Amino acid sequence: MPLPTDPRSWRSPLRGPWLTSVFAVVLLVGLPLMIVTGLLSYAAYDPALGGSNDQTPEAGLLASYIWFDWFTSPSWLYRLNQGTHVLLGLALIPLVLAKLWSVAPKLFEWPPVSSVAQALERLSILLLVGSILFLLLTGVMNIQYDYAWGFSFYTGHFYAAWVFIAAFATHVALKLPAMIRALRSRSLVEELRTSTADTVAEPMDPDHLVSPDPAEATVSRRGALALVGGSSLTLLALSVGQSVDPLRPTALLSPRGRSYGDGPNDFQINTTFAEIGIDPTQTGSSWRLRLLGPDGQTRVLRREELLTMAMVTEELPIACVEGWSTSQLWTGVQLRELAALVGGVDVESVFVESMQQGGAFSTMSLTGKQIRADKSLLALKVNGVDLSLDHGFPARMIIPAAPGVRNTKWVETLTFGRAA
């Protein structure tokens, strides 16, 4: 049997510049959108605030694009952004694999380097393939909530994304002219009309994608495109319910994207109170909310006192990095009203501390814009009833357009501060 480095081991008559370019042109549309939504997702953490908000404190220039505070309106912005990012990433998996299959002879070409120019090209391909497989694999595992690695998902994805961006840009610059020529070499309409019996190999090409000894076709290029496209649409159909409420039962590939009951507290969570180490006795009558103002003012409030304040009810989404989201009715005290209790009318940040012990997001900072937003709440109830322990009882943050982890549960202390 020929080794993978032998061109004779790759005999499919479908491989060639045209089919590879068809896959490439779809990825050329989808991957930049995935890049943009991914970078915006990271910006939504407001890493300039430091602490738990910044999972890449050594990023330097790589994070310089985040020159703005994250938005508070529309309230569904992060839900749309992250849902698009995750769903698109899943839908592109068959296309990425098909593209890799179509260029497999090139990946195993021997000798691997014959000139400086080729060495640079192959290095960009190595980084491109390695980074996109890393991003897709860890992304899928994160959706399934199966943390099987010893590093931060946020940090790993951020740096791998920049490796991918650099390699992708280089690869596009090198291959775009060849892709355009290949797409012009054949008619898509004619290929879609060609049966398996009439499918033959493309003419030999300088990149050696076409087999020198092609086998008889067992599927047409039309069939190959239908298989890849159908696989992408199937993944999308089985995942979109995690972000679109009416389709929730169809989210068969998103275990955290489905609702689990009809009760007011029966919707998604990432972590239960037991898993995070919350002692239920801490949430009872002894619980107090501490408010610390920018000039040393302090207030300590019981939950009963919070319930006597002006209550606001808002329908707001919870949207997590895994891609799932849900919209619920939250009732609580506006964050700006709590700030005013300790002289924080002009504050520019609040440091939120949870009762949970440990974890990457047991503390979180919010911006002045988020404090002053009408819909930013310290929520005490959901859908007309008290929060459950799993949903953050006795009180949790609900911030419009913010990632799920910035909606801290089991809130214990709010420290308001002015700009330095």
C-alpha positions in Angstrom: 0.0 0.0 0.0 1.4 3.4 -0.9 2.4 5.7 1.9 0.5 9.0 2.4 3.5 10.8 0.9 3.0 9.0 -2.4 0.5 10.8 -4.7 -0.8 7.4 -5.8 -2.4 6.9 -2.4 -4.8 9.7 -3.1 -7.0 8.4 -6.0 -10.3 10.1 -5.6 -11.2 11.7 -9.0 -13.1 14.5 -7.1 -10.0 16.2 -5.8 -8.8 19.1 -7.7 -8.5 22.9 -7.6 -12.1 23.5 -8.5 -13.7 21.5 -5.6 -11.2 22.8 -3.2 -12.0 26.4 -4.2 -15.7 25.8 -3.8 -15.1 24.8 -0.2 -12.7 27.7 0.2 -15.1 30.4 -1.0 -17.7 29.3 1.5 -15.1 29.3 4.3 -13.9 32.7 3.1 -17.4 34.1 4.0 -18.0 32.0 7.2 -14.6 32.2 8.9 -14.2 36.0 9.0 -17.7 36.2 10.5 -16.7 33.7 13.1 -13.5 35.7 13.8 -15.4 38.9 14.3 -18.1 37.5 16.6 -15.4 35.7 18.6 -13.4 38.9 19.1 -16.5 40.8 20.0 -17.4 38.0 22.5 -14.1 38.5 24.3 -14.6 42.3 24.3 -17.9 41.8 26.1 -16.0 40.8 29.2 -14.6 44.4 29.4 -11.0 43.1 30.1 -9.8 46.6 30.7 -11.4 46.3 34.1 -8.8 43.7 35.1 -9.3 40.9 37.5 -11.7 38.1 36.4 -12.8 40.2 33.5 -9.3 39.8 31.9 -8.4 36.2 31.2 -5.4 37.3 29.1 -3.5 40.0 31.1 -0.4 39.6 29.0 -2.2 40.0 25.7 -0.8 43.5 25.0 -1.4 44.5 21.4 -3.6 41.5 20.8 -6.2 43.1 23.0 -5.7 46.7 21.8 -8.8 46.5 19.6 -10.9 46.6 22.8 -10.9 50.4 23.2 -14.5 50.7 24.2 -16.8 49.6 27.0 -19.2 46.8 26.1 -22.7 47.8 25.2 -25.9 47.6 27.3 -28.3 48.0 24.4 -29.9 46.2 22.7 -30.2 43.8 25.6 -30.1 40.8 23.2 -26.8 41.9 21.6 -24.5 39.3 23.3 -27.2 36.6 22.8 -27.1 37.3 19.0 -23.4 37.6 18.8 -22.5 34.5 20.8 -25.3 32.4 19.3 -24.1 33.3 15.8 -20.5 32.5 16.8 -21.3 29.1 18.2 -23.9 28.0 15.6 -21.7 29.1 12.7 -18.7 27.3 14.2 -20.7 24.1 14.4 -22.1 24.5 10.9 -18.6 25.0 9.4 -17.1 21.8 10.9 -18.1 19.6 7.8 -16.8 22.3 5.5 -13.4 22.5 7.3 -13.1 18.7 7.2 -14.1 18.6 3.6 -11.5 21.3 2.7 -8.8 19.3 4.6 -9.8 16.2 2.7 -9.6 18.0 -0.6 -6.0 19.2 0.0 -4.8 16.0 1.8 -2.2 15.2 -1.0 -0.7 18.7 -0.4 -0.6 18.3 3.3 1.5 15.0 3.0 3.7 16.2 0.1 7.3 15.0 0.3 9.8 16.5 0.6 7.9 19.0 2.7 10.2 21.9 1.9 12.1 22.7 -1.3 12.5 26.5 -1.1 12.2 29.4 1.3 8.9 30.5 -0.2 7.5 27.0 0.1 8.7 26.8 3.7 6.8 29.9 4.6 3.7 28.7 2.8 3.8 25.3 4.6 4.4 27.0 8.0 1.3 29.1 7.4 -0.7 25.9 6.5 0.6 24.1 9.6 -0.5 27.0 11.8 -3.8 27.4 10.0 -4.7 23.7 10.2 -3.5 23.3 13.8 -5.2 26.4 15.1 -8.6 25.8 13.5 -8.7 22.2 14.6 -7.8 23.3 18.2 -10.5 26.0 18.1 -13.2 23.6 16.8 -12.3 20.7 19.1 -12.1 22.8 22.3 -15.2 24.8 21.2 -17.3 21.6 20.8 -16.0 20.2 24.1 -16.9 23.5 25.8 -20.5 23.4 24.4 -20.8 19.9 25.8 -19.5 21.2 29.2 -16.7 18.6 29.3 -13.6 20.4 30.5 -10.9 17.9 29.7 -7.9 20.3 29.5 -5.7 21.9 32.1 -5.9 25.5 30.8 -8.5 28.3 30.7 -10.8 27.9 27.7 -11.0 31.7 27.4 -7.2 32.2 27.4 -6.6 29.2 25.0 -9.2 30.3 22.6 -8.1 33.9 22.6 -4.4 33.2 21.7 -5.3 30.3 19.3 -7.7 32.7 17.5 -4.9 35.2 16.9 -2.7 32.4 15.5 -5.5 31.4 13.2 -6.2 35.0 12.1 -2.5 35.5 11.1 -2.3 32.2 9.3 -5.7 32.6 7.6 -4.8 36.1 6.3 -1.5 34.8 5.0 -3.1 31.8 3.4 -5.8 33.9 1.7 -3.2 36.4 0.4 -1.1 33.5 -1.1 -4.0 31.4 -2.5 -6.7 33.9 -3.5 -5.6 34.3 -7.2 -5.4 30.5 -7.6 -8.8 30.1 -6.1 -10.4 32.6 -8.5 -8.8 30.9 -11.5 -10.0 27.5 -10.3 -13.6 28.8 -9.8 -13.6 30.2 -13.3 -12.3 27.0 -14.8 -15.6 25.1 -14.4 -19.3 26.0 -14.3 -21.0 25.3 -11.0 -24.3 24.7 -12.8 -22.7 22.1 -15.1 -21.0 20.3 -12.2 -24.4 20.1 -10.4 -25.8 18.5 -13.6 -23.0 15.9 -13.9 -23.8 12.4 -12.8 -21.5 10.0 -11.0 -21.0 8.0 -14.2 -19.8 11.1 -16.0 -17.6 12.4 -13.3 -13.9 12.5 -14.2 -10.8 14.0 -12.7 -9.7 17.6 -13.4 -6.6 18.2 -15.5 -3.3 17.9 -13.7 -2.6 21.0 -11.6 0.7 22.6 -10.3 -0.4 22.0 -6.7 -0.7 18.2 -7.2 -4.2 18.0 -5.8 -5.4 15.9 -8.8 -4.5 12.2 -8.6 -2.0 11.0 -11.3 -3.9 7.7 -11.2 -7.6 8.5 -10.4 -10.0 5.8 -9.5 -13.5 5.5 -11.0 -15.9 7.9 -9.3 -18.2 6.5 -6.7 -20.0 9.8 -6.1 -20.3 12.9 -8.2 -19.1 16.4 -7.2 -22.8 17.3 -6.9 -23.1 14.4 -4.4 -20.0 15.5 -2.4 -21.3 19.1 -2.2 -24.8 17.8 -1.1 -23.2 15.6 1.6 -21.1 18.4 3.0 -23.8 21.0 2.8 -26.4 18.7 4.2 -24.1 17.8 7.1 -23.7 21.5 7.9 -27.4 22.1 7.8 -28.1 19.1 10.0 -25.6 20.3 12.7 -27.2 23.8 12.5 -30.8 22.3 12.8 -29.8 20.2 15.8 -28.2 23.1 17.6 -30.1 26.3 16.7 -32.7 25.5 19.4 -30.2 26.4 22.1 -30.6 30.1 21.1 -34.1 30.2 19.6 -36.7 29.6 22.3 -39.5 28.1 20.2 -37.0 25.5 18.8 -35.6 24.6 22.2 -36.7 20.9 22.1 -34.7 20.4 18.9 -31.3 21.3 20.4 -30.3 17.7 20.5 -26.6 18.4 20.2 -26.6 21.1 22.8 -27.3 19.5 26.2 -27.2 22.9 28.0 -29.4 24.5 25.4 -32.7 22.7 26.3 -35.1 23.7 29.1 -35.7 21.1 31.7 -39.2 21.8 33.0 -42.3 24.1 33.2 -41.6 25.8 36.5 -40.5 29.4 36.8 -36.9 28.4 37.8 -36.7 25.5 35.3 -34.3 26.9 32.8 -30.6 26.5 32.0 -27.7 26.8 34.5 -24.1 26.1 34.1 -23.3 25.4 37.8 -25.4 24.3 40.7 -25.0 25.8 44.2 -23.8 22.4 45.4 -21.1 22.1 42.7 -19.8 25.6 43.5 -19.7 25.0 47.2 -22.6 27.2 48.4 -23.8 26.3 51.9 -27.6 26.8 51.9 -27.4 28.1 55.5 -25.4 31.1 54.1 -28.4 32.1 52.0 -31.0 32.1 54.8 -31.9 34.8 57.3 -28.3 35.5 58.1 -27.5 36.7 54.6 -26.7 40.3 54.1 -25.8 42.4 51.1 -22.9 44.8 51.7 -22.7 48.0 49.8 -19.3 49.9 49.8 -19.2 53.4 48.4 -16.4 55.2 46.7 -15.9 57.6 49.7 -16.1 55.0 52.5 -19.8 54.9 52.9 -21.2 51.5 53.9 -24.7 49.9 53.9 -25.7 46.5 55.0 -29.1 45.3 53.8 -31.2 42.2 54.5 -33.1 40.6 51.7 -36.4 41.8 53.3 -35.1 45.4 53.1 -34.2 45.0 49.5 -37.8 43.8 48.8 -39.2 47.0 50.2 -37.3 49.1 47.7 -38.7 50.1 44.3 -38.9 46.9 42.3 -38.3 46.8 38.5 -39.3 43.9 36.2 -37.5 43.4 32.9 -37.5 40.6 30.3 -33.8 40.0 29.7 -31.8 37.2 28.2 -29.1 35.1 29.9 -26.5 34.2 27.2 -23.5 32.0 27.8 -20.2 31.5 26.0 -21.3 27.9 25.2 -23.9 29.4 22.9 -27.1 28.7 24.8 -29.4 31.5 25.8 -32.8 32.0 27.3 -35.0 35.1 28.0 -36.8 35.3 31.4 -38.7 37.9 33.5 -36.4 39.3 36.2 -37.5 41.4 39.2 -35.1 43.3 41.4 -33.5 46.6 42.4 -31.8 48.8 39.8 -28.1 48.8 40.2 -27.9 52.5 40.1 -30.3 52.8 43.0 -28.0 50.6 45.1 -25.1 52.8 44.1 -27.0 55.9 45.2 -27.4 54.4 48.7 -23.6 54.8 49.3 -23.1 58.1 47.5 -22.2 56.4 44.2 -24.2 58.5 41.7 -21.1 59.2 39.6 -19.3 55.9 40.0 -17.5 54.3 37.0 -17.2 50.7 38.2 -18.6 48.2 40.7 -16.7 45.1 42.0 -19.1 42.2 42.5 -18.3 39.5 44.9 -20.1 36.2 45.2 -20.5 33.8 48.1 -19.0 31.0 45.9 -15.6 29.9 46.9 -13.1 29.9 44.1 -13.7 29.6 40.4 -12.6 31.9 37.6 -15.6 34.1 37.9 -16.4 34.3 41.7 -15.8 38.1 41.3 -16.6 40.3 38.4 -16.4 44.0 37.6 -19.0 46.1 35.8 -18.6 49.5 34.0 -20.3 52.8 34.9 -22.4 52.4 31.7 -23.7 49.0 33.1 -24.4 50.5 36.5 -26.5 53.3 35.1 -28.4 51.2 32.5 -32.1 51.2 33.3 -32.3 47.4 32.9 -29.2 46.5 35.1 -30.7 44.8 38.2 -29.8 43.0 41.4 -32.4 40.4 40.7 -34.3 38.9 43.6 -37.1 37.1 41.7 -37.5 35.4 38.3 -40.9 34.9 36.6 -42.7 36.2 39.6 -41.1 33.9 42.2 -38.0 33.9 44.4 -34.8 32.8 42.6 -33.9 29.2 43.2 -30.6 28.4 44.9 -29.2 27.2 41.6 -30.2 30.5 39.9 -28.4 32.6 42.6 -30.7 33.0 45.6 -30.8 35.2 47.5 -29.7 37.8 44.9 -27.9 37.8 41.5 -26.8 40.3 38.9 -28.8 40.7 35.6 -27.0 43.0 33.2 -28.4 43.7 29.7 -26.3 42.4 26.8 -23.6 41.0 29.1 -22.1 37.4 28.9 -23.7 35.0 31.3 -20.7 34.8 33.7 -21.0 38.6 34.2 -24.4 38.0 35.7 -22.9 36.9 39.0 -25.0 34.6 41.2 -25.1 34.5 45.1 -24.0 38.2 45.3 -22.6 39.2 48.7 -20.7 42.5 48.3 -20.9 45.4 45.8 -18.0 47.8 45.9 -18.5 51.0 43.9 -15.6 53.1 42.6 -14.9 56.2 40.7 -12.6 56.5 37.7 -8.9 56.7 38.7 
